[in-house]
Amino acid sequence: MTALETNFNVDLNGDGSVGLVTVDSLGNTKLIQDAANLLYAQVGNNTPVSIKYEGNQISTASFVGWQTVAIETIGSQNQVLWKNASTNEAIVWNTDANWNYQSYTLLALNSAGVTALETNFNVDLNGDGSVGLVTVDSLGNTKLIQDAANLLYAQVGNSAPVSIKYNGQQVSTAFAAGWQTLAVENVNGQNQALSKNSGANVILLWDLDGNWNFQSSSTTFSVNSPEAIAQEVNFGFDINGDSFIGVPPSIVVGSPNGGESFQVGGSYNINWSDNIAENVKIDLFKGGIFAQTLFDSTLSDGTEAWTVPVNLGTSSDYQVKISSVVNNSIFDFSNSPFTVS
């Protein structure tokens, strides 16, 4: 049938292809299937070669429950990769130069060895959305890496990943119940790992040696503590989920902040503190409703002189709102009303 399709350039069996079907084309060696579902290996553009087990060419139905995923020559060894989705296992066949079966290795899909298989065959075997090692955090110069067995590594730049260890054992994502390793980094010459317990809203820091072996740990800190904010900067990571790294931008009204009494025609200072670089806008509100803009854009230097207009209505329910001209979500109101008389 395959030869007929090729000769007449027609899809006779309705499989969507004319002639041999390419099952996997990643790498230099293709896995090919014919109309009878028999499997072949094709190196480059060479003639496809039958893949055989005990002298018989294998097909897609040769082994119940097993799917032939890919083939490749790994370190001069011809190999065939199989997957059993129901048992969550993978098998690697070693074959001779003519693609005849020689031996096999069986692996669980959640084992560390699967990571190397994914890399060698360029295929996502365990369905985690990645091929090979998974990058958990790539901020800064040091990446936090996870393999198929959920074991953790530190990778500095483009160097080989190094196992993160506690008392000689490599740590995993399940190392300590309730704790998640967020990031790793070298901070002021010290290798460190940052972990978070979302249930308790606390973080923990590990100090590690040059080979990423545990040395000591900090006490726990609240995710909103000054210590945690400092670690956000060190690791480039938003620990407390406020969408900012480090101290979030803020504006705090100082005066009028409630209880003051201004006279129409008088001059007074509107004061505030902030940690932003851009200009600010100052608006006047009466009874919680916008009344007028006092200053459309003024330096964020913490003070602005305001002469109360003589035609401004007297009332005891005025407030000022000071906001960033760049990001209007950064603002503050007077805590309580002030009086204009």
DRENKERO-476118 format. One line per field, with one value per residue (C-alpha): residue number from 1; residue in three letters; x, y negated, z negated. Coordinates in steps of 0.1 Angstrom, whole numbers, m for minus. Last residue first. Example, Ala and Ser with C-alpha at 12.3 -4.5 7.8 and 13.67 -1.06 7.14 Angstrom:
! residues 2
pos: [2;1] .
code: [SER;ALA] .
u: [137;123] .
v: [11;45] .
w: [m71;m78] .
***
This chain:
! residues 341
pos: [341;340;339;338;337;336;335;334;333;332;331;330;329;328;327;326;325;324;323;322;321;320;319;318;317;316;315;314;313;312;311;310;309;308;307;306;305;304;303;302;301;300;299;298;297;296;295;294;293;292;291;290;289;288;287;286;285;284;283;282;281;280;279;278;277;276;275;274;273;272;271;270;269;268;267;266;265;264;263;262;261;260;259;258;257;256;255;254;253;252;251;250;249;248;247;246;245;244;243;242;241;240;239;238;237;236;235;234;233;232;231;230;229;228;227;226;225;224;223;222;221;220;219;218;217;216;215;214;213;212;211;210;209;208;207;206;205;204;203;202;201;200;199;198;197;196;195;194;193;192;191;190;189;188;187;186;185;184;183;182;181;180;179;178;177;176;175;174;173;172;171;170;169;168;167;166;165;164;163;162;161;160;159;158;157;156;155;154;153;152;151;150;149;148;147;146;145;144;143;142;141;140;139;138;137;136;135;134;133;132;131;130;129;128;127;126;125;124;123;122;121;120;119;118;117;116;115;114;113;112;111;110;109;108;107;106;105;104;103;102;101;100;99;98;97;96;95;94;93;92;91;90;89;88;87;86;85;84;83;82;81;80;79;78;77;76;75;74;73;72;71;70;69;68;67;66;65;64;63;62;61;60;59;58;57;56;55;54;53;52;51;50;49;48;47;46;45;44;43;42;41;40;39;38;37;36;35;34;33;32;31;30;29;28;27;26;25;24;23;22;21;20;19;18;17;16;15;14;13;12;11;10;9;8;7;6;5;4;3;2;1] .
code: [SER;VAL;THR;PHE;PRO;SER;ASN;SER;PHE;ASP;PHE;ILE;SER;ASN;ASN;VAL;VAL;SER;SER;ILE;LYS;VAL;GLN;TYR;ASP;SER;SER;THR;GLY;LEU;ASN;VAL;PRO;VAL;THR;TRP;ALA;GLU;THR;GLY;ASP;SER;LEU;THR;SER;ASP;PHE;LEU;THR;GLN;ALA;PHE;ILE;GLY;GLY;LYS;PHE;LEU;ASP;ILE;LYS;VAL;ASN;GLU;ALA;ILE;ASN;ASP;SER;TRP;ASN;ILE;ASN;TYR;SER;GLY;GLY;VAL;GLN;PHE;SER;GLU;GLY;GLY;ASN;PRO;SER;GLY;VAL;VAL;ILE;SER;PRO;PRO;VAL;GLY;ILE;PHE;SER;ASP;GLY;ASN;ILE;ASP;PHE;GLY;PHE;ASN;VAL;GLU;GLN;ALA;ILE;ALA;GLU;PRO;SER;ASN;VAL;SER;PHE;THR;THR;SER;SER;SER;GLN;PHE;ASN;TRP;ASN;GLY;ASP;LEU;ASP;TRP;LEU;LEU;ILE;VAL;ASN;ALA;GLY;SER;ASN;LYS;SER;LEU;ALA;GLN;ASN;GLN;GLY;ASN;VAL;ASN;GLU;VAL;ALA;LEU;THR;GLN;TRP;GLY;ALA;ALA;PHE;ALA;THR;SER;VAL;GLN;GLN;GLY;ASN;TYR;LYS;ILE;SER;VAL;PRO;ALA;SER;ASN;GLY;VAL;GLN;ALA;TYR;LEU;LEU;ASN;ALA;ALA;ASP;GLN;ILE;LEU;LYS;THR;ASN;GLY;LEU;SER;ASP;VAL;THR;VAL;LEU;GLY;VAL;SER;GLY;ASP;GLY;ASN;LEU;ASP;VAL;ASN;PHE;ASN;THR;GLU;LEU;ALA;THR;VAL;GLY;ALA;SER;ASN;LEU;ALA;LEU;LEU;THR;TYR;SER;GLN;TYR;ASN;TRP;ASN;ALA;ASP;THR;ASN;TRP;VAL;ILE;ALA;GLU;ASN;THR;SER;ALA;ASN;LYS;TRP;LEU;VAL;GLN;ASN;GLN;SER;GLY;ILE;THR;GLU;ILE;ALA;VAL;THR;GLN;TRP;GLY;VAL;PHE;SER;ALA;THR;SER;ILE;GLN;ASN;GLY;GLU;TYR;LYS;ILE;SER;VAL;PRO;THR;ASN;ASN;GLY;VAL;GLN;ALA;TYR;LEU;LEU;ASN;ALA;ALA;ASP;GLN;ILE;LEU;LYS;THR;ASN;GLY;LEU;SER;ASP;VAL;THR;VAL;LEU;GLY;VAL;SER;GLY;ASP;GLY;ASN;LEU;ASP;VAL;ASN;PHE;ASN;THR;GLU;LEU;ALA;THR;MET] .
u: [m138;m122;m123;m105;m119;m102;m74;m65;m63;m35;m24;m6;m33;m30;3;23;9;12;m16;m23;m60;m70;m100;m127;m157;m159;m172;m167;m171;m140;m144;m114;m92;m71;m35;m16;22;34;54;69;93;72;74;41;16;m21;m21;m53;m76;m113;m142;m141;m167;m159;m178;m156;m125;m95;m69;m31;m12;23;55;76;104;84;91;65;58;32;27;2;15;m9;m16;m47;m73;m101;m90;m79;m89;m71;m90;m79;m48;m41;m12;8;m6;12;23;35;57;60;91;109;97;61;30;18;22;42;74;77;111;142;162;181;153;126;149;149;111;112;134;112;83;54;62;66;100;112;145;175;190;224;249;230;251;251;286;300;283;247;228;191;165;130;97;64;28;18;m1;20;52;80;116;146;179;213;248;269;292;270;239;244;209;182;145;110;114;79;72;40;55;93;113;83;98;130;162;193;206;240;227;205;215;209;222;243;231;260;271;251;247;248;224;210;193;161;146;110;116;113;139;137;159;163;184;213;222;190;155;152;129;113;133;122;149;143;116;89;51;49;36;60;76;81;103;138;151;182;168;136;157;179;149;135;164;153;122;86;80;92;121;127;160;163;186;196;168;178;182;208;236;225;197;194;157;146;114;92;66;35;16;m14;7;32;60;87;120;142;180;209;241;268;265;227;214;177;142;109;76;69;37;32;m1;0;34;36;6;26;46;78;98;106;141;139;127;132;132;132;156;144;166;189;178;190;189;155;143;113;80;53;18;7;5;41;55;87;106;131;168;187;168;130;112;88;59;68;42;54;35;10;m3;m36;m43;m70;m58;m52;m36;m25;9;5;39;41;6;13;45;28;0] .
v: [m789;m759;m729;m696;m661;m629;m606;m630;m609;m588;m578;m552;m537;m568;m556;m581;m614;m598;m608;m632;m635;m664;m664;m689;m683;m713;m738;m773;m776;m785;m820;m834;m807;m790;m797;m765;m759;m725;m700;m665;m669;m650;m679;m692;m682;m691;m712;m722;m700;m706;m693;m655;m640;m626;m654;m679;m667;m687;m672;m672;m656;m642;m643;m611;m598;m579;m571;m595;m618;m645;m682;m708;m740;m769;m803;m822;m837;m815;m804;m769;m748;m715;m685;m659;m652;m686;m678;m646;m627;m594;m584;m549;m529;m493;m485;m456;m440;m450;m430;m428;m391;m389;m373;m393;m380;m398;m376;m403;m429;m406;m395;m431;m431;m398;m414;m445;m422;m416;m379;m374;m361;m326;m323;m319;m286;m270;m251;m233;m221;m242;m234;m268;m264;m271;m296;m289;m316;m311;m329;m333;m335;m305;m288;m302;m288;m303;m292;m312;m295;m312;m311;m338;m361;m392;m373;m343;m333;m306;m310;m300;m267;m259;m249;m233;m199;m200;m182;m178;m201;m180;m182;m162;m143;m150;m167;m190;m192;m214;m195;m215;m225;m227;m263;m287;m314;m297;m267;m256;m222;m207;m172;m170;m135;m150;m176;m211;m241;m273;m297;m319;m352;m370;m359;m324;m306;m272;m263;m227;m202;m181;m191;m211;m211;m187;m159;m132;m124;m159;m151;m162;m126;m132;m160;m141;m110;m129;m142;m107;m95;m116;m95;m107;m88;m56;m40;m6;0;23;47;57;49;48;13;21;5;25;15;2;0;m27;m20;m46;m42;m60;m27;m39;m62;m35;m52;m38;m53;m35;m38;m36;m40;m64;m87;m88;m78;m86;m71;m85;m78;m42;m37;m8;4;37;44;50;28;m2;22;42;59;95;108;110;74;53;17;17;m8;m39;m48;m77;m113;m119;m86;m69;m44;m22;m11;11;m4;15;m18;m26;m43;m63;m74;m100;m103;m136;m153;m157;m140;m118;m98;m105;m86;m66;m69;m98;m111;m119;m84;m79;m45;m54;m88;m94;m101;m72;m56;m68;m56;m23;m18;m24;0] .
w: [m568;m552;m574;m573;m567;m579;m567;m539;m508;m494;m459;m438;m416;m394;m380;m361;m375;m410;m434;m462;m473;m495;m519;m526;m548;m572;m547;m533;m496;m477;m462;m482;m468;m494;m487;m485;m490;m480;m500;m498;m469;m444;m420;m408;m381;m379;m411;m428;m408;m417;m437;m435;m458;m493;m510;m492;m474;m464;m440;m440;m412;m417;m398;m392;m414;m439;m476;m491;m520;m521;m529;m517;m530;m537;m523;m534;m511;m525;m560;m568;m598;m604;m618;m593;m572;m558;m560;m560;m531;m525;m489;m481;m458;m470;m491;m475;m442;m436;m425;m462;m462;m494;m480;m447;m436;m424;m449;m468;m463;m475;m503;m516;m516;m536;m563;m564;m573;m549;m542;m579;m588;m598;m616;m593;m581;m582;m561;m534;m504;m473;m462;m473;m507;m514;m536;m538;m542;m554;m546;m564;m554;m576;m549;m521;m536;m516;m507;m496;m489;m495;m482;m499;m480;m486;m477;m454;m444;m447;m443;m454;m474;m486;m521;m534;m541;m539;m511;m487;m460;m463;m482;m473;m503;m519;m551;m529;m493;m462;m432;m408;m373;m347;m340;m318;m344;m379;m379;m412;m414;m428;m426;m414;m399;m364;m372;m388;m383;m403;m382;m394;m376;m387;m379;m363;m387;m384;m352;m343;m333;m302;m277;m294;m295;m325;m303;m315;m282;m268;m238;m226;m224;m244;m266;m274;m281;m305;m324;m325;m345;m375;m379;m374;m342;m359;m340;m323;m304;m274;m255;m220;m195;m158;m144;m118;m139;m169;m192;m228;m237;m262;m282;m298;m326;m338;m339;m318;m296;m286;m267;m244;m232;m206;m208;m184;m204;m189;m219;m215;m180;m180;m180;m191;m209;m203;m222;m247;m260;m242;m226;m188;m179;m165;m145;m150;m123;m133;m139;m176;m177;m146;m134;m96;m80;m61;m31;m39;m41;m77;m95;m89;m114;m105;m120;m106;m108;m77;m58;m68;m99;m102;m133;m120;m130;m130;m158;m159;m130;m149;m135;m98;m77;m47;m14;m9;m42;m58;m70;m44;m32;5;0;36;53;77;71;34;26;43;24;m9;0] .
***
